[in-house]
Amino acid sequence: MGSVSDGTGTGRAASREVPAPRRAELPLPPAVVPAGPQDGDITDAMEEAYWSVYDGAAAQATVRQVLARLPRIVRRIGRLAWDADKGATTAVVLLQLASAAMSAFGLMASVAVLRELFAAGPTPDKVRAAVPQILLVVGFLAARALLEAGVAVAQARVTPRIRTALERDFLTLTSHVRLEVVDDADWHDDAYRANDRGLFYARQIVGQVVSLASALLGLVGTAGVLGILHPALLPLLLLSVLPVGAAAVRTARARFHSFKRWNALQRRVRVFSWLLLEQDAAAELRSDTAQGALLDEHRRLTTRIAEEDTRLGVSSAVLTLAGRAVGGLGTGITYTALGAMLIAGWLPLAAGAGAVLAIQAGQTSLTRLVDVAHLVYEHAMWVDDLLNFQRRCRELQPRQRELTAPETVRTIALDNVSFTYPGKDTPALDGVSLTLRAGQTVAFVGVNGSGKSTCARLIAGLYDAQGGEVRWDGVNALDMDTESLQARVATVLQDPVRFPFSALSNLTVSRGTLTEAEPRRALEAARASGADQVIAGLPGGWEALLSKRFRGGQELSAGQWAKIAVARGLYKNAPVLLLDEPTASMDPRAEHAVYQAVLRGEHREDQITVLISHRLASVVECDRIYVFDRGRVTESGSHQDLMGLGGDYAQMFTLQAAGYRTGPATGKTA
């Protein structure tokens, strides 16, 4: 049996019996298996998408819930509009009120026209007498059109500003939240939902609230006109519009429910569409000649969806017909009652005709009010979700302190530091103590998940110690401003960000700018990392755009990007340089050149360099090596010290070195 180190650094080995794996009997698979749900509702098999949590909410809400929530929604949107542009918001409100008044005045003027036309006397005389009132109607309608245009102009001013302000706040907050928050998958879902849906509906909801106010004011104006004509007409208005409103509510709910189902159905089809289009799947798809199988399943699903769409369409049509029938019955009763009032002499004929116009206008306003109210109700949930997410992000910002991190640092000490990732039971760091000194090159080594990268991120101020202390020249890092601490550390990661900017901007971004550079420093950093030859070979050199998204943009290989990333870290010229597997994608020569520059090249004498690597040959010349295992430092010392110790490091180094020796039996390189 092999020996396993006990992690104490003494090199003891203990023989252990390795139990045989437990084997479970697997039955013979069926000859035919469905690719997905065959019967029933094919949307049931789909998980609720994080971005669809509020879809269909308006279909579930009662009229009372919608009406109860609308005032708060209007106040919130009004507050956003007021903060974005006070003048434009005031203009929208005043112009909307004036437009509603013009509509009511126009209706009254129409009644006056009818009064002249229904008066006794020759028809030419009646028409001539009605001309002034007709001109008045035209004037009111023209004024209303101008006022509505003014509302549209003011709305066009305020809406983009709301969106811009919300988007700016959203990105500012999310880009600065603490790193451990970003590592939380639930937070990511919330962030993308707020970005994709919240910001989208924040732009639309202003216009929807304006339409809601217009419909409501139109309904109030209609009621006012009928009250002036005869108070008894108001109950007739309710009798006429309530059935129409009830039908509109049912139709709106069905529409929202249908939209939610449509989304779920489309997501199921897209599973197959994406597989047929995905670049990563393209080679294997063709190698397996699996296109036909996926297309067959896609065809089956789209057929089911077409049938479902037809069913929903027929159901909606029947519901609309029923609503119109009920609404027609109510309207018939209304007109019967109106006729009875005319026969009884309670109303002149002109007032009766005007009442018909007002009732028709009221029905139109109420239908629009119901439709828009449901839209506002549902879309406001997305806006609330965005605002609540932003409020939560404000509580997750890095600490701000008057004390900033020093421009240069002599020692960084970790004293009994512990850290556990959210949602994890096992600590990533458990009582780690070590000291880094200026002028030293230090290596962190260990197996995956041993804690070395986590330790580097605590040093960089990306995480805060949950136990123990990280001290810069004796000062607890928790007493320093977080961003100032992060600015003192240059970090180069194994998978660096591929900024879609110019080659030069990919270096200068490490110092917080895309447009200003220190030419000599940039050239030295590029030469030290080997990025100079990469940049020299690009059309446009330093100004070449490193992204195919732009016309003439260049795409680099993983190894070339690694060189750019190392140059970015060197350009920052920070007192602490962290290199976390920076050469994993480089060829051997490029890797050797980078380590020559970092370990033996010209670098700041007051700089602390931390190298994290699985390739132990690259850390041999480091001043000190720390070996991590299960969140603890189990060994430390120079390469010679650790090899003499005969512990974990010596075993790992010997194992890797053996891979480069010629095997005695085969004579081949292992």
C-alpha positions, 0 to 999 in steps of 0.5 A: 500500500502507498503511504500518506503524509499526515500533514504535520511536516514530519514525513511520517507515513501510515499504511491504510487499508483502502476499502473496495468501492460499494457496487450497486446493481444497475438494471438493464435500461429500457429499449425506448425512452422519451426525450421529455414529457409526453403527456399533460402540460409540457411546461410542468417539467420546466424549473421556474427561471429566476428571471420569470418570477413575476411573470403572470402576477397580474393574472393572479391578482384580484381587482382589489389587490390591483386597485389597492397597490396602484396608489403606492406604485404611482407615488414610487414612479412619481418620486423616481421621475421627480428625482430624475427631472423635476421640471419635466415631471411637473410638466407631465402632471399639469399637461395631463390634467389640462388634456383631460379638461380639454377632453371634458370641455370638448364633450360638453361642446359636442352636447351643445352642437347636438342641442343646436342641431336638435332645436326647432327650425329649418335645418340650414339655420340649425347648422349655421347656429351650430357652427360656433359650437363646432369650432369650439369642439375643434378648438378643444380637440386641437388643444388636447392634441397639443397638450398630449404632444407636450406630455409626450415631449416631457415624458421623452425627457424624463423617461431616459433620465430615470433609466440612466439614473437607475442603470448608473446606480445599479452598475455602481453598486453591483461593481463595488459589492464585496467579492464574497457576495458576488460568489453567491449564485443567488445574488447573481440571479437577483442581479441579472433579473434586476438588470434584464427585467427591472431596468427594462420595465423601469423605462416602460412604466413611466409611459404606462403610468401616464396612460393610466392617469389619462384613462382615469382622468378621462373616466372622471371627466366623463362622469363629470359631464354626465353629472352635469347633464343629469345626476341620474345618468351616473348610475347608468354609466356604472351599469354600462361600464362595469360589465365592460370592465369585468370582461376587460379584467378577465381578458387581461388576466387570460392574456397575462397567464397566456404570456407566462405559459408561452415563456415556459414553452419557449424555454423548453424549445430553446433547450434544443435550439441552443444545442443545434446552434451552440459552438461548443456542441457543434463538433460533437453534434456532427461527429455523432450525427445527432442533428436528426434526433434533436430536430425530431424532438424540436419538431414534436415540441413545436407541434405541441406548442402550436396546439397549445397556442391554438387552444389559448387563442380559442379560449381568449376569443370565447372569453372576449365574446362572453365579455362583449355579450355581457357588456352589450347586455349592460349597454342595452339596459343602459340605453333602454333606461336612457330612452325611458328618461327621454320619453318621460321628459327628464332629458332633452334629446340633445342631452340624451345624445350627448349621454350616449357619446359620454357613455361610449367614451367612458367604456373606452376609458375603463377598458384602457384603464383595466389593461394599463392597470394590470400592466402597471401592477405587474411591471411595478413588481420588476421595478420594485425588485430592482429598487429593493436589490439596489437597497440591498447592495448598498448594505453590501458595499466594502467598508469605507475608512479615513485610514488608507493603506500605505503606499509601501509596506514592509510586512504583511502578517496573517495571525490565526486567520480563518475564512469560510465561504457562504454556504460552506461548512468546511473553512477555506482557511483555518488558523493560518499564520504567516509573515510576508516581507518586502523584497521577498518572493514567496510561493503558495503551493498545495492541491486544489482547494487547499486554501492558497488562492483564498489566502492570496485574496485575503492579502489583496483585500478581496475578502475580509478575515472572519477570524484572526487578523491581517495586518499591514505594518502592524495595522489591522486591514479591517481598519483601512479603507477597502478600495485603497487596500485593493489599489496596493495589490496587483493581482494576475489570475489564471483566467484573466479578464479579456478587456475588449479595449486596445492593447495599451488600455489592457495594461493601463486599466490596472491603474484605473484608466483606459485613456492615459498611459506612462509609456516607459512603464508600459513598455517595460511591463510588456517586455518583462512579460513577453507581451511586447512580441504579441503587441508588436505583431498586431496591426496597429500595435499598441492601439490594436483592439483586442476583440472581434466585436469591433471591425478590425479587432484582433483575437488572441490565444489564451497564452497571449492573453496570459502575457497581456495579463502579466504585463497588466499586473507589472504595469500597476507597479503595486507594493504587492504582486500576486500571481495566481497560476499566471502561466498555466496557458503559456508554452514552456518558453514563455513561462520560463521568460515570465518567471525569469522576469518575476523571480530574477528580473529587475523588480521593486526592492520594496515589493512583496511577490506572491506566486501560486503555482502547481508547477513546483519547478517554478517556485524552486528559487522563491525565498520562502514556500508555504505549503497549504493543506485543507485550509492550513499551512502545514510546511514552510521554508526554502526549497532546500529546507522542504526537500530535506524535511521529506514531507508533502512538498518533497513528495509532490516535487519528487512526483512531478520531477519523476515525470520528466525522467526517462523510465528505466524499463521503457526508455521513454519519457513519462 
